[in-house]
Amino acid sequence: MFDVIIAGGGPTGVMLAGELRLHDVHALVLEKEAEPTGYVRALGLHVRSIEVLDQRGLLERFLALGRQYPLGGFFAGIDKPSPDRLDTAHPYVLGIPQTITERLLAEHATELGAEIRRGCELVGLSQDEDGVSVELAEGTQLRSRYLVGCDGGRSTVRRLLGVGFPGEPSRVETLLGEVEVAVEPETLAAVVAEVRKTQKRFGATPFGEGVYRVVVPAEGVAEDRSVPPTLEEFTQQLRAFAGTDFGVHSPRWLSRFGDATRLVERYRSGRVLLAGDAAHVHPPTGGQGLGLGIQDAVNLGWKLAAEVGGWAPEGLLDSYHTERHPVAADVLDNTRAQMELLSPEPGPRAVRRLLSELMDFEEVNRYLIEKITAIGVRYDFGEGHELLGRRLRDVGLKRGRLYERMHGGRGLLLDQTGRLSVAGWADRVDHVVEFSEELDVPAVLLRPDGHVAWVGDDQQELLSQLPRWFGAPVS
Protein backbone atom coordinates (compact mmCIF):
# COMPACT_ATOMS: atom_id res chain seq x y z
CA MET A 1 0.00 0.00 0.00
CA PHE A 2 1.31 3.42 -0.99
CA ASP A 3 0.99 6.52 1.16
CA VAL A 4 0.05 8.72 -1.79
CA ILE A 5 -0.66 7.99 -5.44
CA ILE A 6 -0.39 10.96 -7.77
CA ALA A 7 -2.24 10.75 -11.10
CA GLY A 8 -0.33 12.83 -13.63
CA GLY A 9 3.39 13.23 -14.15
CA GLY A 10 3.45 16.84 -15.32
CA PRO A 11 5.20 19.62 -13.37
CA THR A 12 2.51 19.76 -10.66
CA GLY A 13 2.55 16.00 -10.08
CA VAL A 14 6.32 15.57 -9.92
CA MET A 15 6.74 18.71 -7.80
CA LEU A 16 4.24 17.26 -5.34
CA ALA A 17 6.06 13.93 -5.34
CA GLY A 18 9.29 15.70 -4.43
CA GLU A 19 7.61 17.65 -1.63
CA LEU A 20 6.18 14.44 -0.18
CA ARG A 21 9.51 12.64 -0.35
CA LEU A 22 11.14 15.39 1.72
CA HIS A 23 8.98 13.99 4.53
CA ASP A 24 9.62 10.31 3.70
CA VAL A 25 6.12 9.78 2.31
CA HIS A 26 5.91 6.73 0.00
CA ALA A 27 4.76 8.41 -3.23
CA LEU A 28 3.91 6.87 -6.61
CA VAL A 29 3.34 8.95 -9.75
CA LEU A 30 1.20 7.43 -12.51
CA GLU A 31 1.61 9.02 -15.95
CA LYS A 32 -0.49 7.72 -18.82
CA GLU A 33 1.95 8.84 -21.54
CA ALA A 34 4.70 6.30 -22.19
CA GLU A 35 7.24 9.00 -23.08
CA PRO A 36 7.63 12.68 -22.17
CA THR A 37 5.83 14.95 -24.60
CA GLY A 38 7.73 17.28 -26.89
CA TYR A 39 4.88 19.79 -26.72
CA VAL A 40 6.06 22.98 -25.00
CA ARG A 41 2.98 24.31 -23.20
CA ALA A 42 4.73 26.99 -21.15
CA LEU A 43 7.88 28.96 -21.87
CA GLY A 44 8.98 30.16 -18.47
CA LEU A 45 8.60 30.66 -14.73
CA HIS A 46 7.53 33.73 -12.79
CA VAL A 47 9.06 35.06 -9.57
CA ARG A 48 7.20 32.99 -6.99
CA SER A 49 7.96 29.71 -8.76
CA ILE A 50 11.62 30.75 -9.03
CA GLU A 51 11.62 31.43 -5.29
CA VAL A 52 10.12 28.00 -4.60
CA LEU A 53 12.89 26.36 -6.62
CA ASP A 54 15.45 28.36 -4.63
CA GLN A 55 13.83 27.29 -1.35
CA ARG A 56 14.31 23.65 -2.37
CA GLY A 57 17.88 24.02 -3.63
CA LEU A 58 16.91 23.48 -7.28
CA LEU A 59 17.37 26.90 -8.78
CA GLU A 60 20.93 26.46 -10.02
CA ARG A 61 19.82 23.52 -12.21
CA PHE A 62 17.18 25.71 -13.81
CA LEU A 63 19.37 28.80 -14.22
CA ALA A 64 21.93 26.67 -16.08
CA LEU A 65 19.34 25.75 -18.72
CA GLY A 66 17.23 28.91 -18.81
CA ARG A 67 17.53 32.57 -19.62
CA GLN A 68 16.58 35.57 -17.52
CA TYR A 69 14.24 38.21 -18.99
CA PRO A 70 12.80 41.51 -17.70
CA LEU A 71 9.47 41.34 -15.87
CA GLY A 72 7.60 44.01 -17.84
CA GLY A 73 4.93 43.45 -20.47
CA PHE A 74 3.13 40.46 -18.98
CA PHE A 75 -0.27 41.92 -18.11
CA ALA A 76 -2.22 41.60 -21.38
CA GLY A 77 1.04 42.24 -23.21
CA ILE A 78 1.02 45.94 -22.21
CA ASP A 79 4.65 46.93 -22.45
CA LYS A 80 5.68 48.62 -19.22
CA PRO A 81 8.99 48.29 -17.36
CA SER A 82 9.24 46.35 -14.15
CA PRO A 83 8.80 48.51 -11.02
CA ASP A 84 11.90 49.39 -9.04
CA ARG A 85 12.73 47.47 -5.87
CA LEU A 86 10.29 44.62 -6.33
CA ASP A 87 10.05 42.61 -3.10
CA THR A 88 12.14 39.65 -4.25
CA ALA A 89 15.72 38.57 -4.70
CA HIS A 90 14.72 37.26 -8.16
CA PRO A 91 13.22 40.17 -10.14
CA TYR A 92 13.10 38.41 -13.52
CA VAL A 93 11.25 35.87 -15.61
CA LEU A 94 13.13 32.63 -16.21
CA GLY A 95 12.70 31.56 -19.81
CA ILE A 96 12.80 27.76 -19.86
CA PRO A 97 10.59 25.33 -21.83
CA GLN A 98 8.07 23.37 -19.80
CA THR A 99 9.58 20.13 -21.10
CA ILE A 100 12.85 20.96 -19.31
CA THR A 101 11.03 22.11 -16.17
CA GLU A 102 9.16 18.83 -16.05
CA ARG A 103 12.34 16.80 -16.58
CA LEU A 104 14.28 18.60 -13.86
CA LEU A 105 11.45 18.29 -11.34
CA ALA A 106 11.04 14.59 -12.18
CA GLU A 107 14.77 14.03 -11.67
CA HIS A 108 14.55 15.78 -8.30
CA ALA A 109 11.59 13.63 -7.23
CA THR A 110 13.28 10.37 -8.23
CA GLU A 111 16.52 11.40 -6.53
CA LEU A 112 14.49 11.74 -3.34
CA GLY A 113 12.98 8.29 -3.83
CA ALA A 114 9.65 8.90 -5.59
CA GLU A 115 8.55 6.25 -8.08
CA ILE A 116 7.31 7.39 -11.50
CA ARG A 117 5.54 4.84 -13.69
CA ARG A 118 4.92 5.82 -17.31
CA GLY A 119 2.33 4.26 -19.58
CA CYS A 120 -0.04 3.82 -16.62
CA GLU A 121 -3.49 5.30 -17.13
CA LEU A 122 -5.90 5.58 -14.19
CA VAL A 123 -9.43 4.61 -15.26
CA GLY A 124 -11.22 3.94 -11.98
CA LEU A 125 -11.19 4.85 -8.30
CA SER A 126 -13.10 4.21 -5.12
CA GLN A 127 -12.44 5.34 -1.56
CA ASP A 128 -13.34 4.29 1.96
CA GLU A 129 -12.36 5.34 5.48
CA ASP A 130 -8.91 3.77 5.20
CA GLY A 131 -7.75 4.67 1.73
CA VAL A 132 -8.28 4.83 -2.02
CA SER A 133 -8.32 2.01 -4.56
CA VAL A 134 -7.39 2.85 -8.15
CA GLU A 135 -7.75 0.80 -11.31
CA LEU A 136 -5.38 1.09 -14.26
CA ALA A 137 -6.32 0.65 -17.90
CA GLU A 138 -4.49 -2.69 -18.13
CA GLY A 139 -6.41 -4.05 -15.15
CA THR A 140 -3.96 -3.56 -12.28
CA GLN A 141 -5.44 -2.51 -8.94
CA LEU A 142 -3.45 -0.29 -6.57
CA ARG A 143 -4.15 0.95 -3.08
CA SER A 144 -3.03 4.11 -1.28
CA ARG A 145 -3.94 6.18 1.74
CA TYR A 146 -4.52 9.26 -0.44
CA LEU A 147 -4.87 10.05 -4.14
CA VAL A 148 -4.07 13.40 -5.77
CA GLY A 149 -5.32 14.19 -9.27
CA CYS A 150 -2.71 16.22 -11.11
CA ASP A 151 -3.93 14.94 -14.47
CA GLY A 152 -4.70 18.16 -16.31
CA GLY A 153 -7.71 20.09 -17.52
CA ARG A 154 -9.46 16.94 -18.77
CA SER A 155 -8.78 15.23 -15.41
CA THR A 156 -10.03 11.65 -15.14
CA VAL A 157 -9.78 11.86 -11.33
CA ARG A 158 -12.01 14.93 -11.24
CA ARG A 159 -14.54 13.28 -13.57
CA LEU A 160 -14.65 10.09 -11.52
CA LEU A 161 -15.12 12.10 -8.33
CA GLY A 162 -18.05 13.93 -9.84
CA VAL A 163 -16.88 17.25 -8.42
CA GLY A 164 -18.42 20.30 -10.07
CA PHE A 165 -16.22 22.30 -12.45
CA PRO A 166 -18.20 25.49 -13.06
CA GLY A 167 -17.10 28.28 -15.36
CA GLU A 168 -17.32 29.32 -18.99
CA PRO A 169 -16.57 27.28 -22.13
CA SER A 170 -14.20 28.57 -24.78
CA ARG A 171 -15.45 31.49 -26.83
CA VAL A 172 -12.30 31.91 -28.90
CA GLU A 173 -9.55 29.55 -29.92
CA THR A 174 -5.91 30.01 -30.82
CA LEU A 175 -3.62 27.86 -32.96
CA LEU A 176 -0.09 27.27 -31.75
CA GLY A 177 2.87 25.54 -33.32
CA GLU A 178 6.61 25.26 -33.66
CA VAL A 179 7.39 25.56 -37.35
CA GLU A 180 10.14 26.51 -39.76
CA VAL A 181 9.66 29.58 -41.94
CA ALA A 182 10.86 30.47 -45.43
CA VAL A 183 11.24 34.25 -45.02
CA GLU A 184 13.96 36.43 -43.58
CA PRO A 185 13.69 37.24 -39.85
CA GLU A 186 13.41 40.97 -40.61
CA THR A 187 10.47 40.40 -42.93
CA LEU A 188 8.70 38.19 -40.42
CA ALA A 189 9.25 40.65 -37.56
CA ALA A 190 7.91 43.57 -39.62
CA VAL A 191 4.72 41.73 -40.57
CA VAL A 192 4.13 40.51 -37.00
CA ALA A 193 4.60 44.05 -35.63
CA GLU A 194 2.04 45.40 -38.07
CA VAL A 195 -0.55 42.70 -37.38
CA ARG A 196 -0.16 43.07 -33.61
CA LYS A 197 -1.22 46.71 -33.79
CA THR A 198 -4.79 45.39 -33.91
CA GLN A 199 -4.56 41.64 -33.18
CA LYS A 200 -2.76 40.99 -29.89
CA ARG A 201 -3.32 37.21 -30.09
CA PHE A 202 -0.97 36.98 -33.09
CA GLY A 203 2.76 36.47 -32.71
CA ALA A 204 5.95 34.65 -33.66
CA THR A 205 8.88 33.97 -31.32
CA PRO A 206 12.22 32.72 -32.69
CA PHE A 207 13.54 29.47 -31.23
CA GLY A 208 16.75 29.42 -33.30
CA GLU A 209 17.81 27.55 -36.44
CA GLY A 210 14.88 28.93 -38.42
CA VAL A 211 12.26 27.54 -35.99
CA TYR A 212 9.52 29.81 -34.64
CA ARG A 213 6.75 29.42 -32.08
CA VAL A 214 3.79 30.90 -33.93
CA VAL A 215 0.36 31.77 -32.54
CA VAL A 216 -2.62 32.83 -34.62
CA PRO A 217 -6.36 33.08 -33.89
CA ALA A 218 -8.39 30.13 -35.14
CA GLU A 219 -11.41 30.49 -37.40
CA GLY A 220 -13.79 29.17 -34.74
CA VAL A 221 -13.87 26.83 -31.75
CA ALA A 222 -13.21 23.14 -32.45
CA GLU A 223 -15.51 20.52 -30.95
CA ASP A 224 -12.48 18.53 -29.80
CA ARG A 225 -9.38 20.60 -29.03
CA SER A 226 -7.38 17.47 -28.36
CA VAL A 227 -7.28 17.02 -32.16
CA PRO A 228 -4.40 19.18 -33.43
CA PRO A 229 -4.89 21.49 -36.40
CA THR A 230 -3.51 20.52 -39.78
CA LEU A 231 -0.71 22.50 -41.39
CA GLU A 232 -3.24 23.57 -44.02
CA GLU A 233 -5.52 25.03 -41.33
CA PHE A 234 -2.53 26.77 -39.76
CA THR A 235 -1.36 28.38 -43.01
CA GLN A 236 -4.91 29.38 -43.91
CA GLN A 237 -5.27 31.34 -40.67
CA LEU A 238 -1.87 32.96 -41.12
CA ARG A 239 -2.90 34.19 -44.57
CA ALA A 240 -6.21 35.45 -43.19
CA PHE A 241 -4.54 37.63 -40.54
CA ALA A 242 -1.16 38.48 -42.04
CA GLY A 243 -1.76 38.19 -45.77
CA THR A 244 1.04 35.60 -45.91
CA ASP A 245 1.81 32.24 -44.38
CA PHE A 246 5.56 33.01 -44.19
CA GLY A 247 6.19 29.73 -46.04
CA VAL A 248 5.80 27.78 -42.79
CA HIS A 249 6.77 24.14 -43.10
CA SER A 250 8.19 21.14 -41.22
CA PRO A 251 6.12 21.58 -38.02
CA ARG A 252 7.59 20.05 -34.89
CA TRP A 253 4.08 20.07 -33.46
CA LEU A 254 0.80 21.91 -33.87
CA SER A 255 -1.86 22.44 -31.23
CA ARG A 256 -4.85 24.55 -30.29
CA PHE A 257 -6.04 26.09 -27.04
CA GLY A 258 -9.18 27.92 -26.00
CA ASP A 259 -10.09 30.46 -23.35
CA ALA A 260 -12.26 28.18 -21.21
CA THR A 261 -12.21 29.34 -17.59
CA ARG A 262 -13.26 26.88 -14.90
CA LEU A 263 -12.56 26.32 -11.19
CA VAL A 264 -13.38 23.14 -9.31
CA GLU A 265 -15.91 23.52 -6.50
CA ARG A 266 -13.66 21.86 -3.93
CA TYR A 267 -10.02 20.77 -3.90
CA ARG A 268 -10.65 17.86 -1.54
CA SER A 269 -13.21 15.08 -1.52
CA GLY A 270 -12.43 12.69 1.33
CA ARG A 271 -9.07 11.09 0.63
CA VAL A 272 -8.85 12.43 -2.92
CA LEU A 273 -7.46 15.88 -3.74
CA LEU A 274 -6.98 17.89 -6.92
CA ALA A 275 -4.11 20.16 -7.95
CA GLY A 276 -2.89 22.08 -10.98
CA ASP A 277 -5.00 22.12 -14.13
CA ALA A 278 -7.18 19.33 -12.70
CA ALA A 279 -8.50 22.00 -10.31
CA HIS A 280 -8.47 25.07 -12.54
CA VAL A 281 -8.23 25.94 -16.24
CA HIS A 282 -7.85 29.38 -17.76
CA PRO A 283 -6.29 31.07 -20.80
CA PRO A 284 -2.47 31.19 -20.77
CA THR A 285 -2.48 34.99 -20.82
CA GLY A 286 0.22 36.28 -18.50
CA GLY A 287 1.92 32.88 -18.26
CA GLN A 288 0.51 31.98 -14.84
CA GLY A 289 -0.74 28.40 -15.26
CA LEU A 290 2.46 26.44 -14.70
CA GLY A 291 3.37 28.42 -11.60
CA LEU A 292 -0.14 28.13 -10.18
CA GLY A 293 0.14 24.34 -10.32
CA ILE A 294 3.64 24.23 -8.82
CA GLN A 295 2.49 26.47 -5.98
CA ASP A 296 -0.53 24.21 -5.40
CA ALA A 297 1.92 21.34 -4.96
CA VAL A 298 4.09 23.24 -2.47
CA ASN A 299 1.06 24.29 -0.44
CA LEU A 300 -0.35 20.75 -0.37
CA GLY A 301 2.81 18.66 -0.01
CA TRP A 302 3.73 19.33 3.61
CA LYS A 303 0.09 19.28 4.75
CA LEU A 304 -0.55 15.89 3.16
CA ALA A 305 2.75 14.63 4.57
CA ALA A 306 1.66 15.80 8.03
CA GLU A 307 -1.60 13.86 7.65
CA VAL A 308 0.27 10.73 6.57
CA GLY A 309 2.80 11.20 9.36
CA GLY A 310 0.11 11.50 12.00
CA TRP A 311 1.03 14.94 13.33
CA ALA A 312 -1.31 17.18 11.33
CA PRO A 313 -3.44 19.47 13.51
CA GLU A 314 -7.19 19.45 12.89
CA GLY A 315 -8.13 21.28 9.71
CA LEU A 316 -4.62 21.52 8.27
CA LEU A 317 -5.34 19.43 5.17
CA ASP A 318 -8.61 21.28 4.56
CA SER A 319 -6.65 24.55 4.60
CA TYR A 320 -5.25 23.51 1.22
CA HIS A 321 -8.65 24.28 -0.33
CA THR A 322 -9.23 27.31 1.91
CA GLU A 323 -5.96 28.92 0.82
CA ARG A 324 -5.55 27.86 -2.80
CA HIS A 325 -9.13 28.12 -4.09
CA PRO A 326 -9.21 31.95 -3.71
CA VAL A 327 -5.77 32.25 -5.33
CA ALA A 328 -6.97 30.32 -8.38
CA ALA A 329 -10.18 32.37 -8.49
CA ASP A 330 -8.06 35.53 -8.64
CA VAL A 331 -5.94 34.12 -11.47
CA LEU A 332 -9.09 33.21 -13.39
CA ASP A 333 -10.39 36.74 -12.96
CA ASN A 334 -7.20 38.43 -14.11
CA THR A 335 -6.94 36.15 -17.16
CA ARG A 336 -10.58 36.93 -18.02
CA ALA A 337 -9.70 40.62 -17.83
CA GLN A 338 -6.60 40.17 -19.95
CA MET A 339 -8.51 38.26 -22.64
CA GLU A 340 -10.95 41.17 -22.88
CA LEU A 341 -8.03 43.57 -23.23
CA LEU A 342 -6.67 41.48 -26.13
CA SER A 343 -9.88 41.86 -28.12
CA PRO A 344 -9.64 43.78 -31.41
CA GLU A 345 -13.05 45.39 -30.75
CA PRO A 346 -13.14 49.21 -30.22
CA GLY A 347 -14.46 49.08 -26.63
CA PRO A 348 -11.79 46.74 -25.21
CA ARG A 349 -9.11 48.61 -27.18
CA ALA A 350 -10.22 51.85 -25.50
CA VAL A 351 -10.05 50.19 -22.06
CA ARG A 352 -6.60 48.85 -22.94
CA ARG A 353 -5.38 52.37 -23.78
CA LEU A 354 -6.77 53.68 -20.50
CA LEU A 355 -5.16 50.87 -18.47
CA SER A 356 -1.86 51.52 -20.23
CA GLU A 357 -2.02 55.13 -19.02
CA LEU A 358 -2.85 53.99 -15.48
CA MET A 359 0.11 51.60 -15.49
CA ASP A 360 2.41 54.61 -15.82
CA PHE A 361 1.63 55.10 -12.11
CA GLU A 362 4.21 52.89 -10.40
CA GLU A 363 1.82 51.55 -7.76
CA VAL A 364 -0.62 50.33 -10.42
CA ASN A 365 2.17 48.70 -12.37
CA ARG A 366 3.57 47.15 -9.18
CA TYR A 367 0.16 45.80 -8.15
CA LEU A 368 -0.34 44.04 -11.49
CA ILE A 369 3.21 42.64 -11.57
CA GLU A 370 2.81 41.26 -8.04
CA LYS A 371 -0.46 39.66 -9.14
CA ILE A 372 1.00 38.01 -12.26
CA THR A 373 4.14 36.78 -10.47
CA ALA A 374 2.15 35.57 -7.39
CA ILE A 375 4.36 37.41 -4.89
CA GLY A 376 1.31 39.44 -3.85
CA VAL A 377 -0.50 36.35 -2.54
CA ARG A 378 -1.52 36.63 1.11
CA TYR A 379 -3.34 33.82 2.90
CA ASP A 380 -5.86 34.79 5.57
CA PHE A 381 -4.28 33.86 8.89
CA GLY A 382 -6.29 36.44 10.81
CA GLU A 383 -5.32 39.85 12.16
CA GLY A 384 -1.68 40.66 12.79
CA HIS A 385 1.56 41.94 11.34
CA GLU A 386 1.63 43.01 7.69
CA LEU A 387 3.89 40.03 6.89
CA LEU A 388 1.41 37.52 8.31
CA GLY A 389 0.14 35.17 5.59
CA ARG A 390 2.60 36.44 3.00
CA ARG A 391 5.59 34.57 1.70
CA LEU A 392 8.91 35.99 2.94
CA ARG A 393 11.44 36.98 0.33
CA ASP A 394 14.92 35.54 0.52
CA VAL A 395 17.03 37.63 2.88
CA GLY A 396 20.72 37.61 3.57
CA LEU A 397 21.91 36.28 6.93
CA LYS A 398 25.26 36.68 8.63
CA ARG A 399 26.00 33.20 7.30
CA GLY A 400 24.44 32.62 3.91
CA ARG A 401 20.81 33.18 2.89
CA LEU A 402 17.41 32.33 4.33
CA TYR A 403 16.33 30.13 1.42
CA GLU A 404 19.45 28.00 1.82
CA ARG A 405 18.02 26.92 5.19
CA MET A 406 14.71 25.75 3.66
CA HIS A 407 15.88 22.92 1.39
CA GLY A 408 14.44 20.24 3.67
CA GLY A 409 10.87 21.47 3.39
CA ARG A 410 10.42 21.90 7.16
CA GLY A 411 9.05 24.79 9.17
CA LEU A 412 11.60 27.41 10.20
CA LEU A 413 11.87 29.88 13.06
CA LEU A 414 14.21 32.70 12.12
CA ASP A 415 15.09 34.08 15.54
CA GLN A 416 17.01 37.36 15.76
CA THR A 417 16.53 37.52 19.55
CA GLY A 418 18.23 34.27 20.50
CA ARG A 419 15.70 33.90 23.31
CA LEU A 420 13.01 31.77 21.64
CA SER A 421 12.58 27.99 21.50
CA VAL A 422 10.80 25.36 19.40
CA ALA A 423 11.42 22.57 21.90
CA GLY A 424 8.79 19.92 21.30
CA TRP A 425 8.63 20.67 17.57
CA ALA A 426 12.31 20.23 16.68
CA ASP A 427 11.41 17.25 14.47
CA ARG A 428 9.23 19.54 12.32
CA VAL A 429 10.64 23.05 12.75
CA ASP A 430 14.23 24.26 12.34
CA HIS A 431 15.39 26.94 14.78
CA VAL A 432 17.78 29.38 13.07
CA VAL A 433 19.33 31.95 15.39
CA GLU A 434 20.70 34.48 12.93
CA PHE A 435 20.67 38.19 12.16
CA SER A 436 19.54 39.79 8.91
CA GLU A 437 19.98 43.45 8.07
CA GLU A 438 17.06 43.05 5.64
CA LEU A 439 14.51 41.94 8.24
CA ASP A 440 13.20 44.49 10.75
CA VAL A 441 11.20 42.13 12.97
CA PRO A 442 12.58 40.17 15.95
CA ALA A 443 11.52 36.72 14.73
CA VAL A 444 9.35 35.02 12.10
CA LEU A 445 7.88 31.54 11.98
CA LEU A 446 7.74 30.19 8.43
CA ARG A 447 5.66 27.28 7.22
CA PRO A 448 7.38 24.81 4.87
CA ASP A 449 5.88 26.68 1.89
CA GLY A 450 7.63 29.88 2.98
CA HIS A 451 4.55 31.77 4.22
CA VAL A 452 4.79 33.69 7.48
CA ALA A 453 2.77 32.03 10.26
CA TRP A 454 3.84 34.30 13.14
CA VAL A 455 5.84 37.46 13.81
CA GLY A 456 7.03 38.61 17.23
CA ASP A 457 9.36 38.05 20.16
CA ASP A 458 7.10 36.54 22.84
CA GLN A 459 7.63 32.86 23.63
CA GLN A 460 4.04 32.35 24.83
CA GLU A 461 2.64 33.81 21.62
CA LEU A 462 4.92 31.48 19.65
CA LEU A 463 3.71 28.51 21.66
CA SER A 464 0.13 29.41 20.74
CA GLN A 465 0.94 29.30 17.02
CA LEU A 466 3.19 26.26 16.72
CA PRO A 467 0.37 23.74 17.36
CA ARG A 468 -1.84 25.47 14.79
CA TRP A 469 0.54 24.57 11.98
CA PHE A 470 2.75 21.81 13.34
CA GLY A 471 0.53 19.78 15.68
CA ALA A 472 1.12 18.70 19.21
CA PRO A 473 4.61 18.91 20.76
CA VAL A 474 6.68 15.82 21.36
CA SER A 475 7.83 15.52 24.95
C-alpha positions, 0 to 999 in steps of 0.5 A, spaced: 500 500 500 502 506 498 501 513 502 500 517 496 498 515 489 499 521 484 495 521 477 499 525 472 506 526 471 506 533 469 510 539 473 505 539 478 505 532 479 512 531 480 513 537 484 508 534 489 512 527 489 518 531 491 515 535 496 512 528 499 519 525 499 522 530 503 517 527 509 519 520 507 512 519 504 511 513 499 509 516 493 507 513 486 506 517 480 502 514 474 503 518 468 499 515 462 503 517 456 509 512 455 514 518 453 515 525 455 511 529 450 515 534 446 509 539 446 512 545 450 505 548 453 509 553 457 515 557 456 517 560 463 517 561 470 515 567 474 518 570 480 514 565 486 515 559 482 523 561 481 523 562 489 520 555 490 525 552 486 530 556 490 527 554 497 528 547 495 535 548 492 533 546 485 534 553 482 541 552 479 539 547 475 534 551 472 538 557 471 543 553 467 538 551 462 534 557 462 535 565 460 533 571 464 528 576 462 525 583 464 518 582 468 515 588 464 509 586 459 506 580 462 499 583 463 495 583 457 502 584 453 502 591 455 509 593 455 511 597 461 517 596 465 518 592 471 517 597 477 523 598 481 525 594 488 520 589 487 520 585 493 524 579 491 531 577 490 529 574 483 526 580 479 526 576 472 522 571 468 526 565 467 525 563 460 525 555 460 521 550 456 516 546 460 519 540 457 525 541 461 522 544 467 518 537 467 524 533 466 528 537 472 522 536 477 522 529 475 529 528 476 529 531 483 523 527 485 526 520 483 533 522 486 528 523 493 525 516 492 519 517 488 517 512 483 514 514 476 511 509 472 509 511 465 504 508 460 499 507 466 493 510 465 488 511 471 481 509 469 477 507 476 477 509 483 473 508 489 475 510 496 473 508 503 475 510 510 482 507 510 484 509 503 483 509 495 483 504 490 485 505 483 484 501 477 489 502 471 487 501 464 491 494 463 487 491 469 492 492 475 489 494 482 493 499 486 491 501 493 493 508 497 492 512 503 490 518 499 490 520 491 491 526 488 489 528 481 494 532 477 492 529 471 490 536 467 484 540 464 481 533 462 482 530 469 479 523 469 480 523 477 475 529 477 470 526 472 470 520 476 469 524 483 463 527 480 466 534 483 463 540 479 467 544 475 463 550 473 465 556 469 465 558 462 466 554 455 471 557 450 469 562 446 475 563 442 480 559 440 488 560 438 492 555 434 499 554 436 505 551 433 513 550 432 514 551 425 520 553 420 519 559 416 521 560 409 522 568 409 527 572 412 527 574 420 526 581 418 520 580 414 517 576 419 518 581 424 515 587 420 509 583 418 508 581 425 509 588 428 504 590 423 498 585 425 499 586 432 497 593 432 490 590 432 490 583 433 494 581 440 493 574 439 498 573 433 505 572 434 511 569 432 517 567 437 524 565 434 527 558 437 533 558 433 535 555 427 529 557 423 524 555 428 519 559 430 513 558 435 507 561 432 500 563 434 494 565 430 487 566 432 483 560 429 477 560 425 472 558 430 472 553 436 473 546 435 468 541 438 475 537 440 481 541 441 485 534 443 485 534 435 491 538 433 490 542 427 492 541 420 498 544 417 493 547 411 488 550 417 494 553 420 497 556 413 490 558 412 489 562 418 496 565 417 494 568 410 487 570 413 490 575 418 497 576 415 496 576 408 502 571 408 503 564 411 511 566 411 512 559 407 511 555 414 513 548 413 516 542 417 512 543 423 515 540 430 508 540 433 501 543 432 496 544 437 490 549 439 487 552 445 481 555 448 479 560 453 475 556 457 475 558 464 473 553 470 474 552 477 473 546 481 468 547 487 472 543 492 479 541 492 478 535 496 473 530 496 475 525 502 481 522 501 482 524 494 485 531 492 486 535 486 491 540 484 494 544 478 489 544 471 485 538 474 483 544 479 483 550 474 483 551 467 484 558 464 487 562 458 495 562 458 495 569 458 500 572 462 503 565 463 501 563 470 498 556 469 504 552 470 506 556 476 499 556 479 500 548 479 507 548 482 504 552 488 498 548 489 503 542 490 508 546 495 502 548 499 499 541 499 505 537 499 507 538 507 500 538 509 498 531 506 505 529 509 503 531 516 496 527 515 500 521 513 505 522 518 500 523 523 502 529 526 497 534 522 493 538 527 485 538 525 483 542 519 490 543 516 489 538 510 482 542 509 486 549 509 489 547 502 482 548 499 481 554 503 488 557 501 488 555 494 481 556 491 481 563 492 488 564 489 486 560 483 479 564 483 483 571 482 488 568 477 481 566 473 479 573 474 485 576 471 486 572 465 478 573 463 480 581 464 486 580 460 482 576 454 478 582 454 483 587 453 486 582 447 480 583 443 480 587 437 473 590 438 473 598 439 471 598 446 476 593 449 481 597 445 479 603 449 479 600 455 486 597 454 489 604 452 486 607 458 489 601 463 496 603 459 495 610 461 494 607 469 500 603 469 504 609 468 503 610 475 508 605 479 503 603 484 498 600 479 504 597 475 507 594 481 500 591 483 499 588 477 506 585 476 505 582 483 499 579 481 502 576 475 508 573 479 504 571 485 508 574 490 502 578 492 499 572 494 496 573 502 493 567 505 488 569 511 491 567 517 487 572 521 489 579 524 496 581 525 503 583 522 503 586 515 507 580 513 502 575 516 500 570 511 505 572 505 511 569 503 517 571 505 522 573 500 529 571 501 534 575 505 541 575 507 543 572 513 550 573 517 551 566 514 548 565 507 541 566 505 534 564 508 532 560 502 538 556 503 536 553 510 529 551 507 531 545 502 528 540 507 521 542 506 520 543 514 518 549 518 523 554 520 523 559 526 528 565 524 530 568 531 534 574 531 533 575 539 536 568 540 531 567 546 526 563 543 525 555 543 521 550 538 522 545 543 517 539 542 517 541 535 524 540 533 522 534 528 518 539 524 521 546 525 528 548 524 530 553 529 535 558 526 538 563 530 541 568 525 541 576 524 539 579 517 539 586 516 534 586 511 529 583 516 526 588 521 522 584 525 525 580 531 523 573 529 518 570 524 515 563 523 515 560 516 511 554 514 514 549 509 511 553 503 515 559 505 509 563 508 509 567 514 505 564 520 507 568 526 511 574 527 514 577 534 518 576 540 514 573 545 515 565 547 508 564 549 505 567 543 509 562 539 507 557 543 500 558 541 501 558 534 506 552 533 500 547 534 496 550 529 501 549 523 505 543 526 501 539 531 502 537 538 509 537 541 513 531 542 515 531 549 
